[in-house]
């Protein structure tokens, strides 16, 4: 059973069917469920000032093409992330500049000591620099897995690869990341 804000796959499927029949409120619930995940994914792939436009376009495109979506081998979430992935690629092609991941996510935790926030910020910057050095498929897997919180099967659906390939890419990406962090004198025990 799902709880408010945590919609199950069955509920998503039911909402999509309703939305395909013209129920805008049902699609609104789907939008609310996926917005933060899609926003986070896009945020770490493009310039921050362009994130909102791209995310808006992802949801507009998904709404316009909703009648074409059929649940077969691909979940709606994977289908939506595929649209986001393609939107990021299209954006990059149009702008021809690949920018590093922006670590400036707002920390809304109450009571954080400034020293701890500064240490985390510096660590995040070093990790970001190392993630930016990774080849694109590695960077993509790291972003989807650890920043968007997707499962290997969801990543496989989005990237059109097998789950086994995703595990291999993740292992290799983490290995390269660990080496790069070690060269900077950072213990990569958390990897």
C-alpha positions in Angstrom: 0.0 0.0 0.0 1.3 3.4 -0.9 1.4 6.4 1.4 0.8 10.0 0.5 3.8 11.3 -1.5 5.0 7.8 -2.1 3.0 6.4 -5.0 3.4 2.8 -5.9 4.1 1.5 -9.4 0.5 0.2 -9.5 -0.9 3.6 -8.5 1.3 5.2 -11.2 0.0 2.8 -13.8 -3.6 3.6 -12.7 -2.9 7.4 -12.8 -1.3 7.1 -16.2 -4.4 5.3 -17.6 -6.6 8.0 -16.1 -4.4 10.7 -17.5 -4.5 9.1 -21.0 -8.2 9.4 -20.8 -7.9 13.1 -20.2 -7.8 13.3 -16.4 -5.5 16.3 -15.8 -5.6 15.8 -12.0 -4.2 12.3 -12.4 -1.3 13.6 -14.4 -0.8 16.3 -11.8 -0.3 13.6 -9.2 2.2 11.9 -11.5 3.9 15.2 -12.1 4.2 15.8 -8.3 5.6 12.3 -7.8 8.4 12.6 -10.5 9.1 16.3 -10.5 11.9 16.4 -7.9 13.7 13.3 -9.3 13.6 14.8 -12.9 14.6 18.2 -11.6 17.6 16.8 -9.7 18.7 14.7 -12.7 18.6 17.7 -15.1 20.1 20.0 -12.4 23.3 18.0 -12.4 23.6 17.8 -16.1 23.1 21.4 -17.3 23.7 25.0 -16.3 21.5 25.8 -13.3 19.7 28.8 -15.0 18.4 26.5 -17.7 17.2 23.6 -15.5 13.6 24.9 -15.1 13.0 25.4 -18.8 14.3 21.9 -19.6 12.3 20.2 -16.8 9.2 22.1 -18.0 9.8 20.9 -21.5 10.2 17.3 -20.3 6.8 17.3 -18.6 5.1 19.1 -21.5 6.6 16.6 -23.9 5.4 13.7 -21.7 1.9 15.2 -21.5 1.7 15.8 -25.3 2.9 12.2 -26.0 1.1 10.5 -23.1 -1.3 8.7 -25.4 1.7 7.0 -27.2 3.0 5.6 -23.9 2.3 1.9 -23.4 3.5 -0.1 -20.4 5.3 -3.0 -22.0 8.9 -3.5 -21.1 9.4 0.1 -19.8 7.9 1.7 -16.7 6.5 5.2 -16.9 9.3 6.5 -14.8 11.9 5.0 -17.1 10.0 6.5 -20.1 10.0 9.9 -18.4 13.7 9.8 -17.6 14.4 8.8 -21.2 12.6 12.0 -22.3 14.7 14.0 -19.7 17.9 12.2 -20.9 17.1 13.2 -24.5 16.2 16.7 -23.5 19.6 17.1 -21.9 21.4 15.7 -24.9 19.4 18.0 -27.2 20.3 21.0 -25.0 23.9 20.1 -25.0 24.0 19.7 -28.8 22.3 23.1 -29.2 24.8 24.8 -26.8 27.9 22.7 -27.5 29.3 23.1 -24.1 29.5 20.4 -21.4 29.5 22.0 -18.0 30.5 20.4 -14.7 28.1 19.2 -12.1 26.9 22.0 -9.9 27.3 21.1 -6.2 25.3 24.0 -4.8 22.2 22.2 -3.7 20.5 24.0 -0.8 21.1 22.4 2.6 17.9 23.0 4.5 18.9 20.9 7.6 18.4 22.9 10.7 21.3 23.3 13.1 24.1 22.6 10.7 27.3 24.1 12.0 29.0 26.4 9.4 32.3 24.5 9.7 30.6 21.2 8.8 28.7 22.8 5.9 32.0 24.2 4.7 33.8 20.9 5.0 30.9 19.1 3.2 30.9 21.8 0.5 34.7 21.4 -0.1 34.4 17.6 -0.2 31.4 17.9 -2.6 33.5 20.1 -4.8 36.4 17.7 -4.9 34.0 14.8 -5.6 32.3 16.8 -8.3 35.6 17.5 -10.0 36.4 13.8 -10.0 33.0 12.9 -11.3 33.4 15.5 -14.1 36.6 13.8 -15.1 34.8 10.5 -15.7 33.9 9.4 -19.2 30.2 10.1 -20.1 28.7 6.7 -19.6 30.3 6.5 -16.1 29.2 10.0 -15.3 25.7 9.2 -16.5 25.4 6.1 -14.3 26.8 7.9 -11.2 24.3 10.7 -11.7 21.3 8.5 -12.2 22.3 6.1 -9.3 23.6 8.3 -6.6 22.0 11.7 -7.3 18.6 10.6 -8.7 18.4 7.5 -6.5 17.3 5.2 -9.3 17.8 1.4 -9.2 20.0 -0.5 -11.6 16.9 -1.8 -13.5 15.5 1.7 -13.9 18.9 3.0 -15.2 19.1 0.1 -17.6 15.6 1.0 -18.9 16.6 4.6 -19.3 19.9 4.0 -21.0 18.7 1.0 -23.1 21.2 -1.4 -21.7 21.0 -4.6 -19.6 21.1 -4.5 -15.8 24.4 -6.4 -15.9 25.9 -3.7 -18.1 24.8 -1.1 -15.7 26.4 -2.9 -12.8 29.7 -3.2 -14.7 29.6 0.5 -15.6 28.8 1.4 -12.0 31.7 -0.7 -10.7 34.1 0.8 -13.2 32.9 4.3 -12.5 33.3 3.9 -8.8 36.7 2.4 -9.3 37.9 5.3 -11.4 36.3 7.8 -8.9 38.1 6.1 -6.0 41.4 6.3 -7.8 40.9 10.0 -8.6 39.9 10.8 -5.0 42.9 8.9 -3.7 45.2 11.0 -5.8 43.7 14.1 -4.1 44.3 12.5 -0.7 40.7 11.8 -0.1 39.7 8.6 1.5 37.0 6.9 -0.6 35.8 4.5 2.1 32.2 5.7 1.5 32.4 4.3 -2.1 
